[in-house]
Amino acid sequence: MARPPPKDPRVTDLRRYKQQREKAAKKPPPKPKAPNASFLGSNPRAGLILLVVIVVLAAIYVVPAFL
């Protein structure tokens, strides 16, 4: 006697498959995520570099005032 096919609801229940397919078709596609763009760029030391540049520019502006 032949064995019956295994019970697999994904294959045998076409009504549920069609309902899920229609439901997926009605759902709007996911919005693409915006890239995580930082104000200072992707360099992790950009904040430190910016701080050093500001301090140097301030020193160039302030130091001659004391001379």
N, C-alpha and C positions, 0 to 999 in steps of 0.2 A: 504494500500500500504506500502511495506517495505521501511525502510530508506536505502539509499545507504551507503556503508562503508565510514568512514571519509577519507579525502585525506591525506595520509601519504606517502611522497616521499621515506622514508626509506624502506618501505615495498613493494611498487609497482614498483619502478624503479630498476630492477635487473641489468640493464646494468651499471648504475652509481655505484651501489654497487660493481660489479665485477671490474670496472675500479679502484675504490678506493682501493679495496683489492689487485689488482695487483700492484698499485702504492706503497702501503705500503710494499708489499713483495720485491720490488726493492730497497726500501730505506734501507741503512745499519742500523743495530741496534745501539742505542745510546751507546756511550762509558761510562763506569762507572766512576763516579767521584772519584778522589783520595782522601783519607782522609786528612783532614787539619792537617797535622802533623807539629807542631812547632819545632823549633830547641831546645827549652828549655822544651818541653813536654807540657802536658795539665794543669800544675799547673800555675795559674795566677800570683803567687808570685815568680816564679822561677827566674825571673830577679833580684829581690831584694835579694833573697837568694844567688844567684851567686855573686852579688856585695858585699855582706857581707863577703862571703868566700874569695874573692879576697882581700878585705881590711884587713881581719885578717891575711891572709898569707903574705901580704906585710908588715904589722906591725911586724909580727914575724921575718921577714927578715931584716927590716930596724932598728927597735928599738935596737937590740944588737949592731949595728954599732955606735950608739951614746953613749953607755955605756963605 
